Amino acid sequence: MKLTFLGAAREVTGSCTLVETGGHRFLVDCGMEQGRDVYENAGLPCAPGEIDAVLLTHAHIDHSGRIPYLYKNGFRGPVYATDATTDLCEIMLEDSAHIQEQEAEWKNRKAQRSGRELVEPDYTVEDAVNVMAQFRPQPYGQEFELFPGVSASFTDVGHLLGSSSITLRVTENGETQTIVFSGDIGNINQPLIRDPQYLNKADFVVMESTYGDRTHPPKPDYVGELTDILQETFDRGGNVVIPAFAVGRTQEMLYFIRRIKEENRIHGHDNFPVYVDSPLASKSTTIFRENYMDCYDEDALAMVQAGINPLDFPGLHISETKEDSVAINMDSEPKVIISASGMCDAGRIRHHLKHNLWRGECTVLFVGFQSPGTLGRALIEGTDEVRLFGETVQVNAQIRQMTGLSGHADRDGLLTWIHHFEQKPLHVFVNHGEESSAEHFVGLLKEEGYCAEAPYNGAVYELSGGKVTLLRQGNMVHIVKEEPSEGTKERTSPAFERLVNMGKRLMVVIEHNRGGANKDLARFASQIASLCDKWDR
């Protein structure tokens, strides 16, 4: 069995690992890079059409976002994921495709004015919709066969609705080896979803290290802190604007607000309205409600069984259309506005900031991490003014942040997860963490007697007989990004790259037809010849 680390090695996003065994190639995750890129991600060593399957740990775009790109370039194999992950991918991948199309449209408007070559999106909505037909939902805890000699199972890892660790059992040459991919390990005591479920046996482990070098602060009183912010802002006559990720964090905020309303914690504004202004958040909230049996924790499940919807309450309004969104700021009544994106770099939240940032009576409440370079990070760091839709907007509103809300296990949580294995795994590969975090966590594991390392992107390992052999080191050089000079063009366009990938897929299809009826093979060959005659110029 060979492992090739294609992304999220010594950095956080773009998770993708290639597994090769028994003549089959399949991926564990196929994520999109987001934010800062430290090491160049390694390209697939084969055409997408030569990938036999994808196993998906969860729906976050940095784990799933390149699956439609695979489809566009010839991948037609199954995608295995949990039921809830499949449901979330249906809306999240389509939303990602909309963004790809919008960015390409914007770039092409500029290209047309300057006479440059037009670009095409990495993938389209049609690609995202079509690839969903290849998803094969699987329940937690049930082993299933990928190929002869290769089986897999999903275990709830408590990071996001439907998130999982993946256990692979691989038999080669009469030897069976077990390898566990942790996925993103969840924080304990999160609202709504269950705590991570632990595993007890693995020969090899690939595990994340997002918070491998630090611990979370003591769990705050989220409901009490949120109550104080709402009360103070409403008493001033202002709105509370909450930039929140549409999947996960929005639902947590609804869970807290439902409790605040149920316990009558707000005085003088008992029926304050709450607006969720994000079509994606609306759809994902429905998916949360539909998957409660498999994913909710005991408290949330008890509420459902008592006939209480933990994500609904009086005064909740879901804004679907642009007209609904615009109307929110036409009403002077103090309110809560929850909108995406969570880092304020796109989406409807920017309109709400334009209407509320300049008002000293309002509060902008951040409930998630803000990456360097984002508008959200600038606001937290105290900028006095921002540019929104071509206008300068003064920052007079109160800028607040609820700390401690994290979907990731911290250093202690990661150690708790790895300690649950009855025997130390023979080797631990540490990924999905910034370089300092990954190296620090490797050091902790080594101090406890584990054989551990943090691979580089492109590193290739052979796993056989309980031993690990490094076949290729991978990319150890940091990216130095240079601004392209005027007139510089890419050597190959995405369209040509897709054409090359389809040619490689054609060879795969030809090989699959080996041994077919001569009459059918002859007709196939004639069709290829006609195509070549048409395009040979």
C-alpha positions as CSV (number, residue, x, y, z in Angstrom):
1,M,0.0,0.0,0.0
2,K,1.3,3.5,-0.9
3,L,0.2,6.8,0.5
4,T,0.8,10.1,-1.3
5,F,0.1,13.4,0.6
6,L,-1.3,15.8,-2.0
7,G,-2.5,18.6,0.3
8,A,-2.9,19.9,3.9
9,A,0.7,18.7,4.7
10,R,2.3,21.3,7.0
11,E,-0.7,23.6,6.3
12,V,-4.4,23.5,7.1
13,T,-6.5,23.4,4.0
14,G,-6.7,21.4,0.8
15,S,-6.9,18.0,2.4
16,C,-6.2,15.2,-0.1
17,T,-4.4,11.9,0.3
18,L,-3.9,9.3,-2.5
19,V,-4.1,5.6,-1.5
20,E,-2.8,2.9,-3.9
21,T,-3.3,-0.7,-3.3
22,G,-4.2,-3.9,-5.3
23,G,-4.1,-2.0,-8.6
24,H,-6.6,0.6,-7.4
25,R,-6.2,4.3,-6.7
26,F,-8.6,6.2,-4.5
27,L,-8.5,9.5,-2.6
28,V,-9.3,10.3,1.1
29,D,-10.8,13.8,0.8
30,C,-10.3,16.1,-2.2
31,G,-10.3,19.6,-0.7
32,M,-9.8,23.1,-1.9
33,E,-7.0,25.3,-0.7
34,Q,-8.3,28.4,1.2
35,G,-6.4,31.3,2.5
36,R,-2.6,31.4,2.8
37,D,-0.8,28.7,0.9
38,V,2.6,27.7,2.3
39,Y,3.7,24.7,0.3
40,E,2.8,24.0,-3.3
41,N,0.2,21.3,-3.3
42,A,1.2,18.3,-5.3
43,G,-0.7,17.5,-8.4
44,L,-2.5,14.2,-9.0
45,P,0.1,11.7,-10.4
46,C,-2.6,10.4,-12.7
47,A,-5.6,11.8,-14.6
48,P,-8.8,12.2,-12.5
49,G,-10.5,9.6,-14.7
50,E,-8.0,7.1,-13.4
51,I,-9.1,7.6,-9.8
52,D,-11.4,4.7,-8.8
53,A,-13.2,6.3,-5.8
54,V,-13.2,9.1,-3.2
55,L,-13.7,8.7,0.6
56,L,-14.9,11.9,2.2
57,T,-14.4,12.7,5.9
58,H,-16.8,15.7,6.0
59,A,-18.4,18.4,3.9
60,H,-16.3,21.4,4.6
61,I,-14.9,22.8,1.3
62,D,-11.3,22.4,2.3
63,H,-12.0,18.7,2.3
64,S,-14.7,18.3,-0.4
65,G,-14.3,21.4,-2.7
66,R,-12.3,19.8,-5.5
67,I,-14.6,16.8,-6.1
68,P,-16.6,18.7,-8.9
69,Y,-13.2,19.5,-10.5
70,L,-12.4,15.8,-10.5
71,Y,-15.8,15.2,-12.2
72,K,-15.2,17.9,-14.8
73,N,-11.9,16.3,-15.7
74,G,-13.2,12.8,-16.1
75,F,-13.7,11.2,-12.7
76,R,-16.7,8.9,-12.7
77,G,-16.1,6.7,-9.6
78,P,-18.2,6.5,-6.4
79,V,-17.8,9.0,-3.6
80,Y,-18.4,7.4,-0.2
81,A,-19.5,9.7,2.7
82,T,-22.0,9.6,5.6
83,D,-25.6,10.4,5.0
84,A,-25.4,13.9,6.5
85,T,-22.2,14.7,4.7
86,T,-23.8,13.8,1.4
87,D,-26.8,16.0,2.2
88,L,-24.5,19.0,3.1
89,C,-22.3,18.4,0.0
90,E,-25.4,18.8,-2.2
91,I,-25.8,22.4,-1.2
92,M,-22.2,23.3,-0.3
93,L,-20.6,22.2,-3.6
94,E,-23.3,23.9,-5.6
95,D,-22.7,27.1,-3.6
96,S,-18.9,26.7,-4.2
97,A,-19.6,26.3,-7.9
98,H,-21.6,29.6,-7.9
99,I,-18.6,31.3,-6.5
100,Q,-16.3,29.8,-9.1
101,E,-18.7,31.0,-11.9
102,Q,-19.0,34.5,-10.4
103,E,-15.2,34.9,-10.0
104,A,-14.7,33.7,-13.6
105,E,-17.3,36.2,-14.9
106,W,-15.6,39.0,-13.0
107,K,-12.2,38.1,-14.4
108,N,-13.6,37.8,-17.9
109,R,-15.1,41.3,-17.8
110,K,-11.7,42.6,-17.0
111,A,-10.0,40.4,-19.6
112,Q,-12.3,41.6,-22.3
113,R,-11.5,45.2,-21.6
114,S,-7.7,44.5,-21.6
115,G,-7.7,42.0,-24.5
116,R,-6.5,39.2,-22.4
117,E,-7.5,35.5,-22.8
118,L,-10.7,34.5,-21.1
119,V,-10.7,32.1,-18.2
120,E,-13.2,29.4,-17.2
121,P,-14.3,28.4,-13.7
122,D,-12.6,25.5,-12.0
123,Y,-16.0,23.9,-12.2
124,T,-19.6,24.9,-12.8
125,V,-22.9,24.4,-11.0
126,E,-23.7,21.7,-13.6
127,D,-20.5,19.8,-12.6
128,A,-21.4,20.1,-8.9
129,V,-25.0,18.9,-9.5
130,N,-23.9,16.0,-11.7
131,V,-21.2,14.7,-9.4
132,M,-23.8,14.2,-6.6
133,A,-25.1,11.3,-8.5
134,Q,-21.9,9.5,-7.7
135,F,-22.2,9.8,-3.9
136,R,-22.9,6.6,-2.1
137,P,-24.1,7.5,1.5
138,Q,-23.0,5.1,4.2
139,P,-24.2,4.8,7.9
140,Y,-21.8,5.2,10.8
141,G,-20.1,2.1,12.0
142,Q,-20.9,-0.2,9.1
143,E,-18.0,-1.7,7.2
144,F,-18.4,-1.8,3.4
145,E,-16.2,-3.0,0.6
146,L,-14.5,-0.6,-1.8
147,F,-12.7,-3.2,-3.8
148,P,-11.7,-6.8,-3.2
149,G,-9.3,-6.7,-0.3
150,V,-10.2,-3.1,0.7
151,S,-13.0,-2.2,3.1
152,A,-13.9,1.0,5.0
153,S,-16.1,2.3,7.8
154,F,-17.0,5.7,9.1
155,T,-16.9,6.8,12.8
156,D,-18.5,10.0,14.1
157,V,-15.7,12.4,15.0
158,G,-17.8,15.3,16.3
159,H,-16.4,18.1,14.2
160,L,-19.5,18.9,12.0
161,L,-22.8,17.3,11.2
162,G,-21.9,14.0,9.5
163,S,-18.1,14.3,10.1
164,S,-16.1,11.1,10.4
165,S,-12.9,9.3,10.9
166,I,-12.3,6.7,8.3
167,T,-10.9,3.2,9.0
168,L,-9.4,1.3,6.1
169,R,-8.7,-2.5,6.2
170,V,-6.4,-3.4,3.4
171,T,-5.3,-7.0,2.5
172,E,-2.3,-7.4,0.2
173,N,-0.3,-10.6,-0.3
174,G,-2.1,-12.3,2.6
175,E,-1.3,-9.4,5.0
176,T,-4.0,-7.2,6.5
177,Q,-3.2,-3.7,7.6
178,T,-5.5,-1.1,9.3
179,I,-5.0,2.6,8.6
180,V,-7.2,5.3,10.2
181,F,-7.6,8.8,8.8
182,S,-8.8,11.0,11.7
183,G,-10.5,13.7,9.6
184,D,-11.0,16.9,11.6
185,I,-11.4,15.8,15.3
186,G,-14.1,17.7,17.0
187,N,-14.0,19.7,20.2
188,I,-15.9,18.2,23.2
189,N,-19.1,19.7,24.6
190,Q,-20.2,21.5,21.5
191,P,-23.8,22.4,21.2
192,L,-26.1,20.1,19.1
193,I,-23.6,17.5,17.8
194,R,-22.1,14.5,19.6
195,D,-18.6,14.4,21.1
196,P,-16.0,12.5,19.1
197,Q,-16.3,8.8,19.1
198,Y,-13.0,7.0,19.6
199,L,-11.3,4.1,17.9
200,N,-9.2,1.4,19.5
201,K,-7.1,-0.3,16.8
202,A,-4.9,0.9,14.0
203,D,-1.5,-0.1,12.5
204,F,-1.1,3.3,10.9
205,V,-2.8,6.7,11.6
206,V,-3.1,9.9,9.6
207,M,-4.3,12.6,12.0
208,E,-4.9,16.3,12.0
209,S,-3.0,18.9,14.1
210,T,-4.9,22.2,13.6
211,Y,-4.5,23.0,17.3
212,G,-1.6,20.7,18.0
213,D,0.4,23.3,19.8
214,R,-2.1,24.9,22.0
215,T,-5.2,24.4,24.2
216,H,-8.5,26.1,24.2
217,P,-9.3,28.5,27.1
218,P,-11.8,27.3,29.7
219,K,-15.3,26.9,28.3
220,P,-17.1,30.2,28.7
221,D,-20.8,30.7,29.5
222,Y,-21.8,31.2,25.8
223,V,-25.5,31.8,26.6
224,G,-24.7,34.3,29.4
225,E,-22.2,36.1,27.3
226,L,-24.5,36.3,24.3
227,T,-27.4,37.5,26.6
228,D,-25.3,40.4,27.9
229,I,-24.4,41.5,24.4
230,L,-28.0,41.3,23.1
231,Q,-29.4,43.2,26.2
232,E,-26.8,46.0,26.0
233,T,-27.2,46.5,22.2
234,F,-31.0,46.4,22.3
235,D,-31.1,48.9,25.1
236,R,-29.1,51.2,22.9
237,G,-31.6,50.7,20.1
238,G,-29.1,48.9,17.9
239,N,-28.9,45.7,15.9
240,V,-26.6,42.7,16.7
241,V,-25.0,41.7,13.4
242,I,-23.4,38.2,13.5
243,P,-21.1,37.1,10.6
244,A,-21.4,33.3,10.8
245,F,-20.5,30.4,8.7
246,A,-23.6,29.0,7.1
247,V,-23.0,25.4,8.1
248,G,-22.3,24.7,11.7
249,R,-21.8,28.1,13.4
250,T,-25.2,29.5,12.3
251,Q,-27.0,26.5,13.8
252,E,-25.0,26.8,17.1
253,M,-26.1,30.5,17.4
254,L,-29.7,29.5,16.8
255,Y,-29.4,26.9,19.5
256,F,-28.1,29.5,22.0
257,I,-30.8,32.1,21.1
258,R,-33.6,29.6,21.4
259,R,-32.5,29.0,25.0
260,I,-32.2,32.7,25.7
261,K,-35.8,33.2,24.5
262,E,-37.1,30.1,26.3
263,E,-35.6,31.3,29.6
264,N,-36.8,34.9,29.2
265,R,-33.2,36.3,29.7
266,I,-33.8,39.5,27.6
267,H,-35.8,42.2,29.4
268,G,-37.8,44.8,27.6
269,H,-37.3,43.2,24.2
270,D,-39.0,39.9,24.8
271,N,-40.0,39.2,21.2
272,F,-36.9,40.5,19.5
273,P,-36.7,39.3,15.9
274,V,-33.8,37.1,14.6
275,Y,-33.1,37.0,10.9
276,V,-31.0,34.3,9.2
277,D,-30.0,35.9,5.9
278,S,-28.3,33.2,4.0
279,P,-29.9,30.8,1.6
280,L,-27.1,28.3,2.3
281,A,-27.6,28.6,6.0
282,S,-31.4,28.1,5.6
283,K,-30.8,24.9,3.6
284,S,-28.1,23.6,6.0
285,T,-30.4,24.2,9.0
286,T,-33.0,22.0,7.3
287,I,-30.3,19.3,6.9
288,F,-29.4,19.6,10.6
289,R,-33.0,19.0,11.5
290,E,-33.3,16.0,9.2
291,N,-30.2,14.2,10.5
292,Y,-30.8,14.5,14.2
293,M,-31.0,10.8,14.9
294,D,-27.4,10.1,13.8
295,C,-25.7,13.3,14.8
296,Y,-27.3,15.1,17.7
297,D,-26.0,14.9,21.3
298,E,-28.1,13.7,24.2
299,D,-29.4,17.1,25.1
300,A,-30.5,18.1,21.6
301,L,-31.9,14.6,20.9
302,A,-34.0,14.7,24.1
303,M,-35.5,18.0,23.0
304,V,-36.4,16.6,19.6
305,Q,-38.0,13.5,21.3
306,A,-40.0,15.9,23.5
307,G,-41.4,17.6,20.4
308,I,-39.1,20.7,20.6
309,N,-37.1,21.9,17.6
310,P,-33.8,23.1,19.0
311,L,-33.2,25.3,16.0
312,D,-36.6,27.1,16.0
313,F,-38.3,29.7,18.2
314,P,-40.8,32.6,18.0
315,G,-39.4,35.5,16.1
316,L,-37.1,33.6,13.8
317,H,-37.2,34.8,10.2
318,I,-35.5,33.1,7.2
319,S,-34.6,35.4,4.4
320,E,-34.4,33.7,1.1
321,T,-34.7,36.4,-1.6
322,K,-32.7,39.5,-2.2
323,E,-35.9,41.5,-1.5
324,D,-36.2,39.8,1.9
325,S,-32.6,40.7,2.7
326,V,-33.0,44.3,1.7
327,A,-36.1,44.7,3.9
328,I,-34.2,43.7,7.0
329,N,-32.4,47.0,7.3
330,M,-35.6,49.0,6.5
331,D,-37.0,48.1,9.9
332,S,-35.8,50.2,12.9
333,E,-36.7,47.6,15.6
334,P,-33.6,46.2,17.3
335,K,-32.9,42.7,16.0
336,V,-30.3,40.0,15.4
337,I,-29.0,39.5,11.9
338,I,-27.0,36.3,11.2
339,S,-25.5,36.2,7.8
340,A,-22.6,34.7,5.8
341,S,-19.8,34.8,5.0
342,G,-18.3,34.3,8.4
343,M,-15.1,36.3,7.6
344,C,-17.1,39.1,5.8
345,D,-15.2,38.6,2.5
346,A,-18.3,37.9,0.4
347,G,-22.0,37.4,0.6
348,R,-24.9,39.3,2.1
349,I,-23.1,40.1,5.4
350,R,-21.3,42.9,3.6
351,H,-24.6,44.7,2.9
352,H,-25.6,44.4,6.6
353,L,-22.2,45.8,7.6
354,K,-22.7,48.7,5.3
355,H,-26.0,49.5,7.0
356,N,-24.8,48.9,10.6
357,L,-21.1,49.5,11.0
358,W,-21.5,53.3,11.1
359,R,-24.1,53.2,13.8
360,G,-22.6,53.5,17.3
361,E,-25.6,51.8,18.9
362,C,-25.1,48.6,16.9
363,T,-22.8,45.6,17.7
364,V,-20.9,43.4,15.2
365,L,-20.3,40.0,17.0
366,F,-17.7,37.6,15.6
367,V,-18.2,34.0,16.6
368,G,-15.5,32.3,14.5
369,F,-11.8,32.5,13.5
370,Q,-10.9,35.4,11.2
371,S,-8.0,34.7,8.8
372,P,-5.3,37.4,8.3
373,G,-6.2,39.6,5.3
374,T,-9.9,39.3,5.7
375,L,-12.4,42.1,6.4
376,G,-13.4,40.3,9.6
377,R,-9.8,40.3,10.9
378,A,-9.4,44.0,10.1
379,L,-12.5,44.8,12.1
380,I,-11.3,42.7,15.1
381,E,-7.9,44.4,15.0
382,G,-9.6,47.8,15.3
383,T,-9.7,49.4,11.9
384,D,-11.5,52.8,11.9
385,E,-13.0,52.5,8.4
386,V,-13.6,50.0,5.7
387,R,-14.5,50.0,2.0
388,L,-17.8,48.4,1.1
389,F,-19.3,48.5,-2.4
390,G,-17.0,51.4,-3.4
391,E,-17.9,53.5,-0.3
392,T,-15.9,54.3,2.8
393,V,-17.8,53.3,5.9
394,Q,-16.8,54.5,9.4
395,V,-16.6,51.8,12.1
396,N,-18.6,53.2,15.0
397,A,-20.4,50.0,16.0
398,Q,-19.2,47.9,19.0
399,I,-16.9,45.1,17.7
400,R,-17.2,42.1,20.0
401,Q,-15.9,38.5,19.8
402,M,-17.1,35.3,21.5
403,T,-14.0,33.2,22.2
404,G,-13.9,29.5,22.8
405,L,-16.2,28.5,20.0
406,S,-14.2,26.0,18.0
407,G,-15.1,22.9,16.1
408,H,-11.6,21.5,16.4
409,A,-10.1,19.6,19.3
410,D,-7.2,21.3,21.0
411,R,-3.8,19.7,21.8
412,D,-5.3,17.8,24.8
413,G,-8.2,16.7,22.7
414,L,-5.9,15.4,20.0
415,L,-3.9,13.5,22.6
416,T,-7.0,12.0,24.1
417,W,-8.1,10.8,20.6
418,I,-4.7,9.0,19.9
419,H,-4.5,7.6,23.5
420,H,-7.7,5.6,22.9
421,F,-5.9,3.1,20.7
422,E,-5.3,0.0,22.8
423,Q,-1.7,-0.3,21.4
424,K,0.4,2.5,19.9
425,P,0.0,2.6,16.1
426,L,3.2,1.6,14.3
427,H,3.4,5.0,12.7
428,V,1.5,8.3,12.9
429,F,1.5,10.8,10.0
430,V,0.6,14.3,11.3
431,N,-1.1,16.7,8.8
432,H,-3.7,19.4,8.5
433,G,-1.9,21.9,10.7
434,E,0.3,24.9,10.2
435,E,4.0,23.9,10.1
436,S,4.7,25.0,13.7
437,S,1.6,23.2,15.0
438,A,2.3,20.0,13.1
439,E,5.9,19.9,14.2
440,H,5.0,20.6,17.8
441,F,2.5,17.8,17.9
442,V,5.0,15.4,16.3
443,G,7.4,16.3,19.1
444,L,4.7,15.6,21.8
445,L,4.0,12.2,20.2
446,K,7.7,11.3,20.0
447,E,8.1,12.2,23.7
448,E,5.4,9.6,24.5
449,G,7.1,6.9,22.4
450,Y,5.2,7.1,19.2
451,C,6.9,6.9,15.8
452,A,5.6,10.1,14.2
453,E,6.4,12.6,11.4
454,A,4.8,15.5,9.5
455,P,5.0,14.8,5.8
456,Y,5.5,17.4,3.1
457,N,3.1,17.8,0.1
458,G,4.0,15.3,-2.5
459,A,5.6,12.9,-0.1
460,V,5.1,9.2,-1.0
461,Y,5.3,6.3,1.5
462,E,5.1,2.6,1.2
463,L,3.4,0.7,4.1
464,S,4.2,-3.0,4.2
465,G,4.9,-5.5,6.8
466,G,4.4,-3.0,9.6
467,K,7.1,-0.8,8.2
468,V,7.1,2.6,6.6
469,T,9.4,3.4,3.7
470,L,9.8,7.0,2.4
471,L,9.8,6.8,-1.4
472,R,9.8,10.5,-2.1
473,Q,10.4,13.4,0.3
474,G,7.9,15.9,-1.2
475,N,8.1,19.7,-1.5
476,M,10.1,21.3,1.3
477,V,10.4,24.7,-0.4
478,H,8.1,27.5,0.6
479,I,6.2,29.2,-2.1
480,V,7.4,32.5,-3.3
481,K,4.5,34.2,-5.1
482,E,5.5,36.6,-7.8
483,E,3.3,39.1,-9.5
484,P,2.9,38.1,-13.2
485,S,4.3,40.6,-15.6
486,E,2.2,42.3,-18.2
487,G,1.3,40.0,-21.1
488,T,2.4,36.8,-19.2
489,K,0.1,33.9,-20.0
490,E,-0.1,30.5,-18.5
491,R,1.6,27.8,-20.5
492,T,-1.5,25.6,-20.5
493,S,-5.1,26.7,-20.0
494,P,-7.6,24.9,-17.8
495,A,-9.5,24.0,-20.9
496,F,-6.4,22.3,-22.4
497,E,-5.6,20.6,-19.1
498,R,-9.2,19.2,-19.2
499,L,-8.7,18.0,-22.7
500,V,-5.5,16.1,-21.7
501,N,-7.3,14.6,-18.8
502,M,-10.1,13.4,-21.0
503,G,-7.5,11.8,-23.3
504,K,-6.2,9.9,-20.4
505,R,-9.7,8.9,-19.4
506,L,-10.2,7.6,-22.9
507,M,-7.2,5.3,-22.5
508,V,-8.8,4.0,-19.2
509,V,-12.1,3.3,-21.1
510,I,-10.2,1.6,-23.9
511,E,-8.5,-0.7,-21.4
512,H,-11.9,-1.5,-19.7
513,N,-13.1,-2.7,-23.1
514,R,-10.3,-5.3,-23.5
515,G,-11.8,-8.6,-24.4
516,G,-15.0,-7.1,-25.8
517,A,-16.7,-8.2,-29.0
518,N,-14.7,-7.5,-32.1
519,K,-17.7,-5.8,-33.7
520,D,-18.0,-3.4,-30.8
521,L,-14.3,-2.7,-30.6
522,A,-14.2,-1.9,-34.3
523,R,-17.0,0.6,-34.0
524,F,-15.3,2.2,-31.0
525,A,-12.1,2.5,-33.0
526,S,-13.9,4.1,-35.9
527,Q,-15.5,6.7,-33.6
528,I,-12.1,7.6,-32.2
529,A,-10.7,7.8,-35.7
530,S,-13.5,10.1,-36.9
531,L,-12.9,12.4,-33.8
532,C,-9.2,12.5,-34.6
533,D,-9.8,13.3,-38.2
534,K,-12.0,16.2,-37.2
535,W,-9.6,17.8,-34.8
536,D,-6.2,16.9,-36.3
537,R,-5.2,20.2,-37.8
